[in-house]
């Protein structure tokens, strides 16, 4: 088949790479949930990002010199929201399924342009508002009650807080991107995320480092390498894939998470599945910019 020729595969390598890391990303939810059998949540995140920082450092060794204060500041700011985002998400995974967590986390996509409007006064497209509406309706159905009884429990609320932090992470990465060395800041943000979680863990009453367990080591090393791979591939691929197309590809992450969760035995209620579908649809719609709208905006 011509469509699967080496030339076609080479031309589509960035998009195919993003699809692959989206699959890895989706699979990480149930892996984290299993890892919580061996560690408290914030300490788990601290160790996860320590492993990721080591992995990225080994892959970016030649770039790790001449750090400047602006890069350290950028790494600290991004690392702080990463710690909040993944810390709250991991706490949420103690009480909700990996599939539901992935759908709720995906809310960060329509949230990004909303926050860009609130922070930088960058007006969102009409499709962003439509996407947010679909995502909100999906969120209501994900509670399992529908509009008859909108009631979020702790696991859902704290996961939504995590999606807000991840939206801010993306905004901050975009803000600092053209002003810093991306490789150095990637390492710094992972180091700071790990450091902040090590500091927060005892404040939240966690008992310290988990007991040594080979399964936990395997999980942390695997997640660390996966996080390193995801960060580096995103930085490389998005040089040639525009953000709208990338965001639509990322919308597949909760779908993969739900698929892998189902294989592992998770069963979301029918209403929650409808909600998850609407969240993904909202994510896709929020990034669409139809030609007729572009022409209308130019007038």
Residue pairs with C-beta under 8 A, 6 or more apart in sequence:
2 8
9 16
14 236
14 237
14 238
14 239
14 240
14 241
15 237
15 241
15 245
15 249
17 233
17 236
17 237
18 233
18 234
18 237
18 241
18 246
18 249
18 250
19 249
19 252
20 233
21 229
21 230
21 233
21 234
22 249
22 250
22 252
22 253
22 256
23 252
23 256
24 226
24 229
24 230
25 226
25 230
25 250
25 253
25 256
26 102
26 252
26 253
26 254
26 255
26 256
26 257
26 259
26 260
27 256
27 257
27 260
28 223
28 226
28 227
29 93
29 98
29 99
29 101
29 102
29 257
29 260
29 261
30 98
30 257
30 260
30 261
30 264
30 266
31 219
31 222
31 223
32 44
32 48
32 90
32 93
32 98
32 223
33 93
33 97
33 98
33 101
34 219
35 44
35 216
35 219
35 220
35 223
36 44
36 90
36 93
36 94
38 210
38 211
38 213
38 215
38 216
38 219
39 47
39 210
39 216
40 201
40 206
40 207
40 210
41 87
41 90
41 91
41 93
41 94
41 206
42 87
42 90
42 91
42 197
42 200
42 201
42 204
42 206
43 197
43 198
43 201
43 206
43 208
43 209
43 210
44 90
44 210
44 220
45 83
45 86
45 87
45 90
45 193
45 194
45 197
46 194
46 195
46 197
46 198
46 201
47 194
47 220
48 86
48 194
48 220
48 223
48 224
48 227
49 82
49 83
49 86
49 190
49 191
49 193
49 194
49 197
49 224
49 227
50 194
50 224
51 220
51 221
51 223
51 224
51 225
51 227
52 190
52 194
52 223
52 224
52 225
52 227
52 228
52 231
53 187
53 190
53 191
53 194
53 224
54 224
55 224
55 225
55 227
55 228
56 183
56 186
56 187
56 190
56 228
56 231
56 232
57 64
57 187
59 228
59 232
60 183
60 184
60 186
60 187
60 232
63 181
63 183
63 184
64 183
64 184
64 187
67 184
67 188
70 179
70 180
71 180
71 181
71 184
71 185
71 188
72 188
74 172
74 176
74 179
74 180
74 185
74 188
74 189
75 184
75 185
75 187
75 188
75 189
75 191
75 192
76 188
76 192
77 172
77 176
78 169
78 172
78 173
78 176
78 185
78 189
78 192
79 188
79 189
79 190
79 191
79 192
79 193
79 194
79 195
79 196
80 192
80 193
80 196
81 165
81 166
81 168
81 169
81 172
82 165
82 169
82 189
82 190
82 192
82 193
83 192
83 193
83 194
83 196
83 197
83 200
84 161
84 162
84 165
85 162
85 163
85 164
85 165
85 166
85 168
85 169
86 162
86 193
87 162
87 197
87 200
88 158
88 159
88 161
88 162
88 165
89 101
89 105
89 158
89 159
89 162
89 163
89 166
91 155
91 158
92 101
92 104
92 155
92 156
92 158
92 159
92 162
93 101
93 155
93 159
94 155
95 153
95 154
95 155
96 104
96 155
96 156
96 159
97 261
97 266
97 268
98 257
98 260
98 261
98 264
98 266
99 254
99 257
99 258
99 261
99 262
99 266
99 268
99 276
100 142
100 156
100 159
100 268
100 272
100 276
101 159
101 257
102 253
102 254
102 257
102 258
102 261
103 138
103 142
103 254
103 257
103 258
103 275
103 276
103 279
103 280
104 139
104 142
104 156
104 159
104 160
104 162
104 163
104 279
105 159
105 162
105 163
105 166
105 253
105 254
106 163
106 250
106 251
106 253
106 254
106 279
106 280
106 283
107 135
107 139
107 160
107 163
107 279
108 163
108 164
108 166
108 167
108 170
109 131
109 167
109 247
109 250
109 251
109 283
109 286
109 287
110 128
110 131
110 132
110 135
110 282
110 283
110 286
111 163
111 164
111 167
112 167
112 170
112 171
113 122
113 124
113 125
113 128
113 286
114 124
114 128
114 132
115 167
115 168
115 171
116 122
116 124
116 171
117 123
117 124
119 171
125 289
125 293
126 293
127 285
127 286
127 287
127 288
127 289
127 290
127 293
128 286
130 285
130 286
131 282
131 283
131 284
131 285
131 286
131 287
131 288
132 282
132 286
133 282
134 278
134 279
134 281
134 282
134 285
135 278
135 279
135 282
135 283
135 286
136 282
137 275
137 278
137 282
138 274
138 275
138 276
138 277
138 278
138 279
138 280
138 281
138 282
139 160
139 275
139 279
140 146
140 147
140 150
140 275
141 271
141 272
141 274
141 275
141 278
142 156
142 272
142 275
142 276
142 279
143 149
143 150
143 151
143 152
143 156
143 275
144 269
144 271
144 272
145 151
145 271
146 271
152 160
176 185
182 235
183 235
186 231
186 232
186 235
190 227
190 231
201 208
202 208
210 216
234 246
237 246
238 246
241 249
243 287
244 287
244 288
244 289
247 283
247 286
247 287
248 283
248 284
248 287
248 288
250 283
251 280
251 283
251 284
251 287
252 280
254 276
254 279
254 280
255 280
258 266
258 268
258 273
258 276
261 268
268 276
